[in-house]
């Protein structure tokens, strides 16, 4: 564990606790990543300029194109 940013002695239980918190954070991150991708696709459908999507998300134009195209491929696969 840390005290004022300084790493203290680490026992197995403490390590398991931190590892568990990390795994939970990874799961939350994946859920948020999917939500953001869906929001980007919706913004594209709604006609929001790619430039504005990039500015709002911090993603490059190429990243936005890939996300939108991946959504189109998923939609095509459902038909």
C-alpha positions as CSV (number, residue, x, y, z in Angstrom):
1,X,0.0,0.0,0.0
2,X,1.1,3.6,-0.2
3,X,1.3,6.3,2.4
4,X,1.8,9.8,1.0
5,X,2.9,8.2,-2.3
6,X,5.6,6.1,-0.7
7,X,5.4,2.3,-1.2
8,X,5.2,0.4,2.0
9,X,5.7,-3.3,2.7
10,X,3.4,-5.4,0.6
11,X,1.9,-8.6,1.8
12,X,-0.1,-11.1,-0.3
13,X,-3.5,-9.8,0.9
14,X,-2.6,-6.2,0.0
15,X,-1.3,-7.2,-3.4
16,X,-4.5,-9.2,-4.1
17,X,-6.6,-6.2,-3.1
18,X,-4.7,-3.9,-5.5
19,X,-4.7,-6.4,-8.3
20,X,-8.5,-6.8,-7.8
21,X,-9.0,-3.0,-8.0
22,X,-6.9,-3.0,-11.2
23,X,-9.1,-5.7,-12.8
24,X,-12.2,-3.8,-11.8
25,X,-10.8,-0.6,-13.4
26,X,-10.0,-2.5,-16.6
27,X,-13.6,-3.8,-16.8
28,X,-15.0,-0.3,-16.2
29,X,-12.6,1.1,-18.8
30,X,-13.9,-1.5,-21.4
31,X,-17.5,-0.6,-20.7
32,X,-16.7,3.2,-21.1
33,X,-14.7,2.5,-24.3
34,X,-17.8,0.7,-25.8
35,X,-20.1,3.6,-24.6
36,X,-17.8,6.2,-26.2
37,X,-17.6,4.2,-29.4
38,X,-21.4,4.0,-29.5
39,X,-21.6,7.8,-28.9
40,X,-19.2,8.5,-31.7
41,X,-21.2,6.4,-34.1
42,X,-24.4,8.2,-33.0
43,X,-22.7,11.6,-33.5
44,X,-21.7,10.5,-37.0
45,X,-25.3,9.4,-37.8
46,X,-26.6,12.7,-36.4
47,X,-24.3,14.5,-38.8
48,X,-21.8,16.0,-36.3
49,X,-18.7,17.0,-38.2
50,X,-15.8,14.6,-37.9
51,X,-13.6,17.6,-36.8
52,X,-16.0,18.2,-33.9
53,X,-16.0,14.5,-32.9
54,X,-12.2,14.6,-32.9
55,X,-12.0,17.8,-30.8
56,X,-14.5,16.4,-28.3
57,X,-12.9,13.0,-27.9
58,X,-9.2,13.7,-28.5
59,X,-9.2,11.0,-31.1
60,X,-7.6,11.4,-34.5
61,X,-9.7,11.4,-37.7
62,X,-8.4,7.9,-38.5
63,X,-9.4,6.6,-35.1
64,X,-12.9,8.1,-35.6
65,X,-13.2,6.6,-39.1
66,X,-12.2,3.1,-37.7
67,X,-14.8,3.3,-35.0
68,X,-17.5,4.4,-37.4
69,X,-16.6,1.8,-39.9
70,X,-16.5,-0.9,-37.3
71,X,-20.0,0.0,-36.3
72,X,-21.1,-0.1,-39.9
73,X,-19.6,-3.6,-40.2
74,X,-21.4,-4.8,-37.1
75,X,-24.7,-3.4,-38.4
76,X,-24.2,-5.1,-41.8
77,X,-23.5,-8.4,-40.0
78,X,-26.8,-8.2,-38.2
79,X,-28.8,-8.0,-41.4
